[in-house]
Amino acid sequence: MAQSMLLYWSSGSPPCWRVMIALEEKQLQGYKHKHLSFDKNEHKCEEVKALNPRVQVPTFKHGDIVVNESFAACLYLESAFKSQGTRLIPDDPAEQALVYQRMFETNNLQQKMYDVAFYEWYVPEGERHESALKRNKESLIAELKLWDGYLEEMGKGSYLAGKNFTMADVVCFPVIAFFPRLHCPPERCPRLMEYYKMLKDRPSIKASWPPHWLEKPEGQDMLKNL
């Protein structure tokens, strides 16, 4: 079944990484894939353009089905292979609601992290302001406190939506992994860092770890002054 799948992806992209974790959790190893370099702009290639009008990665194809949004691809894999591998969406409506909430809240954490870590990349030099960066940092600090609070409430050793590994962890872990890599002070999010250490050696995560992170385990210190 995996042989009829094709994933276009780039190393270090949280959206790409979450789809790869989902594929591993659903025991779909052996899928075809093409690793495209952001630095060389390879993700803007004609192959991707033919499948994805946004010309972005991940771009995922399974037979005739094309899914070009990472959350949608992950949910598609869970739906299509529900009885295979790890069950990522629980049946209980209340438990399901929490999984979905944490999944979609991940967008807030990711954007606020990007707004600080990649501020100089996103904002042209003439438009940068220390006051704007300060606001971005304050917003990210508040967001991290929120997530730390979620884990505190869940109790030690908990996953993001309870005692089981779920789709919330699949989609959010690749974002959380940026914080230690970019030298975020651990005291800003101690519970998130405990969670990171608990999950980083999970087989699906290790198998899909960004190749360039393996080559250079130490990232830039973009979050050290948070």
N, C-alpha and C positions, 0 to 999 in steps of 0.2 A: 504493500500500500504506500509506504513512504517513497518508493521509487517514482511514483507519479506526482511527487511534490517538488517544487522548485522555489527556493528562497533567495532573493537578492538582498544582501546585507552588508553592513559596514561595521568594522570593529569599534567598540566603545559607544555605540549608539544604544541608549536605553530601550527605544522601541524595537530595534532589531534583537537585542539581547533577550527581551521578554518573550518574543516569539520562539526563539531558540530554546529557552528554558521550558516553555510549554510543549514543544516538540519532544524534548527529552523526557518530560514527565509523562507524556502520553505514549512513551515507548515507540516513537516514530524515528528512531535513528536510521541513517541510511538515505535520508532525503537528499535530493540534489540541491546544490547551493552555489552561488557565485559571490565571492567576497570582492566588494568594490571599494576603492580607496576614496575617502573624502578629499584628501590632500590633492589627488590627481583629478578630482571632479568626475570620477568614473561612474558615480551614482546617477549622473545626468545622461547616461548612454542611451542609445536608440532602443536597446532591448527593454530597459525599464520604461522609457517613454511610450513604447507600444502597449504596455500593460497598465501603466499608472499615469493618468493625466496630470498629476501633481509632480511627477518625476522625482519621487522620494523613495527612500528605503525605510522600513522593509517593504518589499513588494513580494507577495506570496501567491503562488499558483498551485492548485491541486486539481489535476485533470483540467476541466474547462472552467473551474471556479477560480476567480481572482479576487483576493482580498488585500487591500492596500492600506489598511489602518491597523496598528498593532493590537489595540484592544479587541477589535473585531476579529482579527486572525486568531488570537488566543481563545476567544469565545467560540469561534467556529470549530477549532480543534477539539475543545471540550464537548461541544454538541455532537460533532461527527464521530468522536471516539470516546463516548461517555463511559463505556464499560471497560475501556482499556487503560492500563497504567494508573496513575494517581487520579482520584476523583477531586476535581478542582473547584466545582460549584456544588455546595450541599443542597439537599432536597428541601430541608426545613426553610420555610419562607423568612423567618426572622434571621436565621443564620445567613441565608442567601442575601438578605438586605444589607447586612453588615459587610459581607464580602464585596458587594457591588459598591457600597459607599466608600470603602477604603480604596478600591480600585480607582474610582473616578477622582477621589481626593488626591491621588498620586499626581495628577496633572498640576495641582497647586504647588506641591513640593518640588516637582521638576522645574516648573517655570521660575519659581522664586530662587532656586539654586542657580539656574542659568543666568538670571538677572544680576547675580553677584559674581559668580565665577567667570562668566563670559561677557561681562559688561563692556569691556574694551573691544571685544570682537563684534558685538551687536551694535554698539553706538559709535558713530563717526567721531573722530577726535574733537572736532569743533562743537559737537553737541553734548559732550560729556560735562557733568557737573558733580562736584563732590557731594552736594546736598542730595542729588538724586541717588547716588551710590549709597549714601548713608541711609536713606529711606529704604532702599532695596535690602540692605543688611538688616535693618530693624524688622522688616517684613519677614525675612528668612528666619531670623532668630525666633520670632513669634510662631512661625510655622513649625520649626523644630520642637519648640516647647509643646505644641499641640500633639505632635506625633509621640513624643516622649510620654506625654500624659496618657495617650491611648494605651501604650504598652504597660505603663505603670498600673493602669486600671485592670488590664488583662491578667497581670501577675507574671512572676518570673518564669522564663522559659516558654512564654506564649508566642504564637505567631500573630500576624497583624489582625486576624479576625477570629482568634480563638485558639483552641488546643490543636487544631489540624492545619497543615500546610494547604493553602488554597490559592485561587487565582489572584487574590489580593497580594500575596507574597510574590507570585510570578511577575506581576506587572510592576511592583514597587521596589523589589530588591535591586534591580539595575540602577535605580536612581539613588537609593541609599548608599550603594557601593561607591558613589562618587565622593562622599563626604570624607571617609578616611583617605581616599586616594589623593584628594586635593588639600589634605592637611587641615581639615576643619578641627578646631580644638575639641577634643572628646568631651570636655565638660559642658559643651553646648548641647549635647544630645546623648547622655550616658546610656539611656535605655536603648536608643537606636543602635548605638555601637555594640551593646551586648547582643542585640538581635542580629546585627551584621556578622559578628563572630560566630554565632550559632549556625548561621545559614551558609557561610562562605564555602564550606567544604561539602555541602550537599551535592551528591553526584550530578544532578542536572545542571547545577550552577558551575561546578568545576569543569564539566564537559563543554560548556558554552562560554567560558571565561574569555573576555576579549583578547585576541592574540597579541596585540601590541601592549596590553597590560602585563602579559606574561614576560614579554621581552624587556619592558621597562616598568617594574613593579611600583616605582616611585613616580607619582604624578607631579605636576606643577603645584606650587603652594598658593593657589588662587583663593583658598578659603581660610588661610592661616590667621588673618586678622579679623575674623568674624567675631 
